[in-house]
Amino acid sequence: MTRAESPVVGQRLSAERPLLLASGSPRRREILENLRVPFIVRPASADESTRDGEDAAAYLARVVLAKLDAAWAAGGSALENAGAVLVADTSVIDEGAILGKPGSIDEAEAMIARLAGKTHEVWTRFAIGRASAAGGTLHEQTVVTRVTFRPLTAARIRAYAESGEGMDKAGAYAVQGLGAGLVARVDGSYSNVVGLPACEVLVALEELGLVP
Ligand SMILES: Cc1cn([C@H]2C[C@H](O)[C@@H](COP(=O)(O)OP(=O)(O)OP(=O)(O)O)O2)c(=O)[nH]c1=O
């Protein structure tokens, strides 16, 4: 975790000065809604392809900052009026390999097959940045959850991949959906697996003086 020198923004989030969630993920929106934080949504996309030789930590750090840059680059009155910007990226890490979103049903099947009967990690990195034109990161943090899949037959793996549920999800599954049937245990933050670690985000917002 890194922290900027002067973490306190000073002014609390409000309806007039909301948090700008720069994400197209409906799961992140739902988690933030549950936290009762005033926010607006302005999706910002970044290049999420992996690079040769890049490990999980470097990949997530790069993608999260790219999402923050994209949010600032979008500009506009929504950004100017926002109290801060929140971005996040979720990846499934299996034995050091980064599993992002599958490109096809076959790729989804291969991802589920490699995770079956084993424990992997789900990493979500989030960043809270300034909403000013000057930009800057106020808080960055990576939260890791360990997820154990039960042993799965080839037929079950194929059927789940064909359901299509995992196509827009890291690691090709959704623990909050039909994918619950694949998961024997979750060690750590559940919301982190779904895309945003609720407790850690709330604590960070509190520490920055953005929520009471
Ligand atoms: C492992 C897992 C991932 N996911 C989701 C969380 C993330 O939304 C998604 C990973 O893709 P991300 O690139 O982290 O997020 P996104 O493309 O959905 O949204 P944006 O980049 O605009 O913020 O996978 C689940 O919903 N359930 C799960 O069990």
The ligand as an SDF file (V2000), in Angstrom:
LIG
                    3D

 29 30  0  0  0  0  0  0  0  0999 V2000
  -13.6050  -13.7340   -9.7720 C   0  0  0  0  0  0  0  0  0  0  0  0
  -14.7780  -12.8350  -10.0220 C   0  0  0  0  0  0  0  0  0  0  0  0
  -14.6740  -11.6660  -10.7710 C   0  0  0  0  0  0  0  0  0  0  0  0
  -15.7520  -10.8700  -10.9880 N   0  0  0  0  0  0  0  0  0  0  0  0
  -15.6450   -9.6350  -11.7810 C   0  0  0  0  0  0  0  0  0  0  0  0
  -15.2250   -8.4070  -11.0020 C   0  0  0  0  0  0  0  0  0  0  0  0
  -14.8120   -7.4540  -12.0960 C   0  0  0  0  0  0  0  0  0  0  0  0
  -15.9480   -6.6750  -12.4770 O   0  0  0  0  0  0  0  0  0  0  0  0
  -14.4350   -8.3670  -13.2550 C   0  0  0  0  0  0  0  0  0  0  0  0
  -12.9860   -8.2220  -13.6090 C   0  0  0  0  0  0  0  0  0  0  0  0
  -12.8370   -7.1920  -14.5230 O   0  0  0  0  0  0  0  0  0  0  0  0
  -12.2510   -5.7630  -14.1990 P   0  0  0  0  0  0  0  0  0  0  0  0
  -11.4080   -5.3480  -15.3600 O   0  0  0  0  0  0  0  0  0  0  0  0
  -11.6300   -5.7320  -12.8360 O   0  0  0  0  0  0  0  0  0  0  0  0
  -13.5300   -4.8340  -14.1280 O   0  0  0  0  0  0  0  0  0  0  0  0
  -14.6430   -4.5380  -15.2250 P   0  0  0  0  0  0  0  0  0  0  0  0
  -14.0810   -4.6270  -16.6120 O   0  0  0  0  0  0  0  0  0  0  0  0
  -15.8270   -5.3830  -14.9070 O   0  0  0  0  0  0  0  0  0  0  0  0
  -15.0220   -3.0320  -14.8980 O   0  0  0  0  0  0  0  0  0  0  0  0
  -14.1220   -1.7050  -15.0420 P   0  0  0  0  0  0  0  0  0  0  0  0
  -12.7690   -2.0660  -15.6330 O   0  0  0  0  0  0  0  0  0  0  0  0
  -14.9100   -0.7800  -15.8970 O   0  0  0  0  0  0  0  0  0  0  0  0
  -13.9810   -1.1920  -13.6150 O   0  0  0  0  0  0  0  0  0  0  0  0
  -14.6880   -9.6980  -12.8090 O   0  0  0  0  0  0  0  0  0  0  0  0
  -16.9860  -11.1910  -10.4570 C   0  0  0  0  0  0  0  0  0  0  0  0
  -17.9800  -10.4600  -10.6490 O   0  0  0  0  0  0  0  0  0  0  0  0
  -17.1170  -12.3380   -9.7150 N   0  0  0  0  0  0  0  0  0  0  0  0
  -16.0760  -13.1850   -9.4560 C   0  0  0  0  0  0  0  0  0  0  0  0
  -16.2580  -14.2070   -8.7660 O   0  0  0  0  0  0  0  0  0  0  0  0
  1  2  1  0
  2  3  2  0
  2 28  1  0
  3  4  1  0
  4  5  1  0
  4 25  1  0
  5  6  1  0
  5 24  1  0
  6  7  1  0
  7  8  1  0
  7  9  1  0
  9 10  1  0
  9 24  1  0
 10 11  1  0
 11 12  1  0
 12 13  2  0
 12 14  1  0
 12 15  1  0
 15 16  1  0
 16 17  2  0
 16 18  1  0
 16 19  1  0
 19 20  1  0
 20 21  2  0
 20 22  1  0
 20 23  1  0
 25 26  2  0
 25 27  1  0
 27 28  1  0
 28 29  2  0
M  END
$$$$
